[in-house]
């Protein structure tokens, strides 16, 4: 029996550890290490890129460095992000020729626009100009034999949405936007929480639009100037709720992909 008449708790605890079988001592060390790792992970905030949705944000993708993804041959440029590999994210992604991901499920949904090359999965071959929505819980095996570049958004769906969308915008006719001179529209998706569309702005036109619930614009072709900043192909702009878009197009006009009215609720990272 071990006694400690002097009340030396530390010495008593040490003596008890020395009396433990090696397997129990190792288990204690392992449990302690696991606890420390868990606490460290809990205290580490998720990756954040342009994560303040109450402020204007802009990224000129053509000037950003490519960052390697966990999949060889697939690189990305981050536009906004909340989270690590499982993230609410907007990115430009480049597939090298012959690269592909392993089969996976998009728990939070995925939408993307093909910018260059041909994106491929078991659902088909999608050339530049294709707009795809893979809703929550859908699955596929993405890749590209010739290589491609896409703009992709993850974990930005209504979790009950089960609508698949596959549109070749090259085959769609743009319609004049009512009450907006110099603007024509290709509708892509609309529901109670967001509106997604392609807009074509004529050369030298001025575009003004109130955005009570926020807006994102991604330049597909041409250019525009907003807030004295020039946006060209692969440039991205996000304006917060209550702002107003005021843009002037360049000499060649501008084609922009737009998502609007989707920032009513403050975005949060996926639960993992």
C-alpha positions as CSV (number, residue, x, y, z in Angstrom):
1,X,0.0,0.0,0.0
2,X,1.4,3.4,-1.0
3,X,1.0,6.2,1.6
4,X,1.8,9.9,1.4
5,X,1.8,11.4,4.9
6,X,3.3,14.6,3.7
7,X,0.4,15.2,1.3
8,X,2.7,15.1,-1.8
9,X,0.0,14.5,-4.5
10,X,2.5,14.7,-7.4
11,X,4.7,12.0,-5.9
12,X,1.7,9.8,-5.1
13,X,0.5,10.1,-8.7
14,X,3.9,9.2,-10.0
15,X,4.1,6.2,-7.8
16,X,0.8,5.0,-9.0
17,X,1.8,5.3,-12.6
18,X,5.0,3.4,-12.0
19,X,2.9,0.6,-10.5
20,X,0.6,0.4,-13.5
21,X,1.2,-2.4,-16.2
22,X,3.0,-1.0,-19.2
23,X,-0.2,-1.4,-21.4
24,X,-2.2,0.8,-19.0
25,X,0.5,3.5,-18.9
26,X,0.7,3.5,-22.6
27,X,-3.1,3.8,-22.9
28,X,-3.1,6.8,-20.5
29,X,-0.4,8.4,-22.6
30,X,-2.4,7.7,-25.8
31,X,-5.6,9.0,-24.3
32,X,-3.9,12.2,-23.2
33,X,-2.3,12.7,-26.6
34,X,-5.7,12.2,-28.3
35,X,-7.3,14.7,-25.9
36,X,-4.6,17.3,-26.7
37,X,-5.0,16.8,-30.4
38,X,-8.8,17.1,-30.1
39,X,-8.5,20.3,-28.1
40,X,-6.0,21.7,-30.7
41,X,-8.3,20.9,-33.5
42,X,-11.2,22.5,-31.7
43,X,-9.2,25.7,-31.2
44,X,-8.0,25.9,-34.8
45,X,-10.3,28.1,-36.8
46,X,-11.2,26.9,-40.3
47,X,-9.4,28.3,-43.3
48,X,-10.9,31.7,-44.3
49,X,-10.5,33.5,-47.6
50,X,-12.6,36.6,-48.2
51,X,-14.8,35.3,-45.3
52,X,-16.4,38.7,-44.2
53,X,-19.6,38.6,-46.3
54,X,-20.6,42.1,-45.0
55,X,-17.8,43.6,-47.1
56,X,-17.0,44.0,-50.8
57,X,-14.5,41.4,-52.0
58,X,-12.6,41.1,-55.3
59,X,-10.0,38.7,-56.7
60,X,-8.3,38.8,-60.1
61,X,-7.9,35.2,-60.7
62,X,-5.5,35.5,-63.6
63,X,-2.9,37.0,-61.2
64,X,-3.3,34.4,-58.5
65,X,-0.9,31.5,-58.0
66,X,-2.2,28.0,-58.6
67,X,-2.4,25.9,-55.3
68,X,-2.1,22.2,-55.5
69,X,-5.2,20.2,-54.4
70,X,-4.9,16.7,-52.7
71,X,-5.5,15.1,-56.1
72,X,-2.4,15.1,-58.4
73,X,-2.9,17.2,-61.6
74,X,-5.7,19.3,-60.1
75,X,-4.9,22.8,-59.0
76,X,-7.0,25.7,-57.8
77,X,-7.2,29.4,-57.2
78,X,-9.3,30.3,-54.2
79,X,-11.8,33.2,-54.4
80,X,-13.6,32.7,-51.1
81,X,-13.5,29.9,-48.6
82,X,-14.8,28.8,-45.2
83,X,-13.2,25.5,-44.2
84,X,-10.4,23.2,-45.0
85,X,-10.9,20.4,-47.6
86,X,-14.5,20.2,-46.7
87,X,-15.5,23.8,-47.2
88,X,-18.0,26.3,-48.4
89,X,-15.9,27.5,-51.3
90,X,-15.7,29.4,-54.5
91,X,-12.6,28.5,-56.6
92,X,-11.1,28.4,-60.1
93,X,-10.0,24.8,-60.7
94,X,-7.6,23.5,-63.3
95,X,-7.5,19.9,-64.4
96,X,-4.3,18.8,-66.2
97,X,-4.9,16.5,-69.2
98,X,-5.7,13.0,-68.1
99,X,-6.3,14.0,-64.4
100,X,-9.4,12.9,-62.5
101,X,-10.8,12.6,-59.0
102,X,-11.9,9.4,-57.4
103,X,-15.7,8.8,-57.1
104,X,-17.2,11.0,-54.4
105,X,-20.5,12.3,-53.1
106,X,-21.2,16.1,-52.9
107,X,-22.9,16.2,-49.6
108,X,-23.4,19.9,-49.8
109,X,-23.9,20.2,-53.6
110,X,-21.6,21.6,-56.3
111,X,-22.2,24.0,-59.2
112,X,-19.7,25.0,-61.8
113,X,-19.1,26.8,-65.1
114,X,-16.6,25.3,-67.6
115,X,-14.3,28.1,-68.7
116,X,-11.9,26.2,-71.0
117,X,-11.4,22.7,-72.3
118,X,-13.8,19.8,-71.7
119,X,-15.0,18.6,-68.2
120,X,-16.0,15.0,-68.1
121,X,-17.8,12.6,-65.8
122,X,-20.1,9.6,-66.2
123,X,-22.9,12.0,-67.1
124,X,-21.2,13.4,-70.2
125,X,-18.6,15.6,-71.8
126,X,-19.1,19.3,-71.0
127,X,-17.3,21.9,-73.1
128,X,-16.5,25.5,-72.3
129,X,-19.7,27.4,-71.6
130,X,-21.4,24.5,-69.8
131,X,-23.2,25.3,-66.5
132,X,-23.7,22.3,-64.2
133,X,-25.5,21.9,-60.8
134,X,-25.0,18.6,-58.9
135,X,-27.3,18.9,-55.9
136,X,-26.6,17.7,-52.3
137,X,-26.0,13.9,-52.0
138,X,-25.3,13.6,-55.7
139,X,-22.1,11.7,-56.8
140,X,-19.8,11.5,-59.8
141,X,-16.2,10.8,-60.9
142,X,-14.9,14.0,-62.4
143,X,-11.9,14.3,-64.7
144,X,-10.7,15.6,-68.1
145,X,-8.8,13.8,-70.8
146,X,-7.9,17.0,-72.7
147,X,-7.7,19.2,-69.6
148,X,-10.1,21.9,-68.5
149,X,-10.6,25.0,-66.3
150,X,-13.8,25.5,-64.3
151,X,-15.2,28.0,-61.8
152,X,-16.8,26.0,-59.0
153,X,-18.9,26.6,-55.9
154,X,-19.3,24.0,-53.1
155,X,-21.6,23.8,-50.2
156,X,-23.8,26.7,-51.3
157,X,-27.1,24.8,-51.9
158,X,-30.4,24.5,-50.1
159,X,-29.8,21.1,-48.5
160,X,-33.2,19.9,-49.7
161,X,-32.5,20.8,-53.3
162,X,-32.3,17.7,-55.6
163,X,-32.4,19.5,-59.0
164,X,-29.8,18.5,-61.5
165,X,-29.0,21.2,-64.1
166,X,-26.9,20.7,-67.2
167,X,-26.9,23.7,-69.7
168,X,-24.7,24.5,-72.6
169,X,-24.9,28.3,-72.7
170,X,-23.4,28.3,-76.2
171,X,-26.8,26.9,-77.4
172,X,-28.9,29.4,-75.4
173,X,-30.3,32.7,-76.8
174,X,-29.7,35.7,-74.6
175,X,-32.9,37.7,-74.0
176,X,-33.1,41.5,-73.5
177,X,-33.3,42.3,-69.8
178,X,-36.5,44.3,-69.1
179,X,-35.8,47.9,-68.1
180,X,-32.0,47.4,-68.4
181,X,-30.8,48.9,-71.7
182,X,-27.7,47.2,-73.1
183,X,-28.1,44.1,-71.0
184,X,-29.3,40.6,-72.2
185,X,-29.7,37.5,-70.0
186,X,-29.4,33.7,-70.2
187,X,-31.3,32.3,-67.2
188,X,-29.5,29.4,-65.6
189,X,-31.3,28.6,-62.3
190,X,-33.8,30.3,-60.0
191,X,-35.5,29.4,-56.7
192,X,-36.6,31.1,-53.5
193,X,-33.1,31.6,-52.2
194,X,-31.0,32.5,-55.3
195,X,-30.9,33.5,-58.9
196,X,-28.2,32.4,-61.3
197,X,-27.7,33.7,-64.8
198,X,-25.3,34.8,-67.5
199,X,-25.5,38.4,-68.5
200,X,-24.1,40.0,-71.7
201,X,-23.4,43.7,-71.4
202,X,-23.0,45.8,-74.6
203,X,-19.7,47.7,-75.2
204,X,-19.6,51.1,-73.6
205,X,-22.7,50.5,-71.5
206,X,-23.3,51.5,-67.9
207,X,-24.8,48.8,-65.7
208,X,-26.5,49.8,-62.4
209,X,-28.2,47.3,-60.2
210,X,-29.4,47.3,-56.6
211,X,-28.4,44.2,-54.7
212,X,-30.5,44.0,-51.5
213,X,-29.4,40.4,-50.8
214,X,-25.9,40.4,-52.3
215,X,-24.4,39.5,-55.6
216,X,-21.4,37.7,-57.1
217,X,-20.0,38.3,-60.6
218,X,-17.4,36.3,-62.5
219,X,-16.1,37.6,-65.8
220,X,-16.2,35.0,-68.6
221,X,-15.2,37.3,-71.4
222,X,-14.6,41.1,-72.0
223,X,-14.2,43.6,-69.1
224,X,-15.8,46.1,-66.9
225,X,-14.8,48.8,-64.4
226,X,-16.3,49.0,-60.9
227,X,-15.2,51.3,-58.1
228,X,-12.2,52.3,-60.3
229,X,-11.1,48.7,-60.5
230,X,-10.9,46.8,-63.8
231,X,-12.3,43.3,-64.1
232,X,-11.3,41.0,-66.9
233,X,-11.6,37.3,-67.7
234,X,-11.4,35.2,-64.4
235,X,-11.9,38.2,-62.2
236,X,-14.5,37.8,-59.4
237,X,-16.4,40.4,-57.5
238,X,-18.8,40.0,-54.5
239,X,-20.9,42.8,-53.2
240,X,-22.7,42.5,-49.8
241,X,-26.4,42.9,-49.0
242,X,-27.7,46.4,-49.5
243,X,-25.0,47.5,-52.0
244,X,-25.4,48.8,-55.5
245,X,-23.5,47.5,-58.5
246,X,-22.3,50.4,-60.8
247,X,-20.2,49.1,-63.7
248,X,-19.0,50.4,-67.0
249,X,-18.1,47.9,-69.8
250,X,-15.0,48.1,-71.9
251,X,-14.7,48.4,-75.7
252,X,-15.6,44.7,-76.3
253,X,-18.5,44.6,-73.8
254,X,-18.6,41.9,-71.1
255,X,-20.0,38.5,-70.4
256,X,-20.5,37.8,-66.7
257,X,-21.8,34.8,-64.7
258,X,-23.9,36.1,-61.8
259,X,-25.3,34.7,-58.6
260,X,-27.7,37.0,-56.7
261,X,-29.9,37.1,-53.7
262,X,-28.0,34.3,-52.0
263,X,-26.5,36.2,-49.1
264,X,-29.7,36.7,-47.1
265,X,-28.2,34.5,-44.4
266,X,-24.6,34.7,-43.2
267,X,-22.7,31.8,-44.8
268,X,-21.1,29.3,-42.4
269,X,-18.6,26.5,-42.9
270,X,-19.9,23.0,-43.3
271,X,-20.3,20.9,-40.1
272,X,-17.7,18.2,-40.1
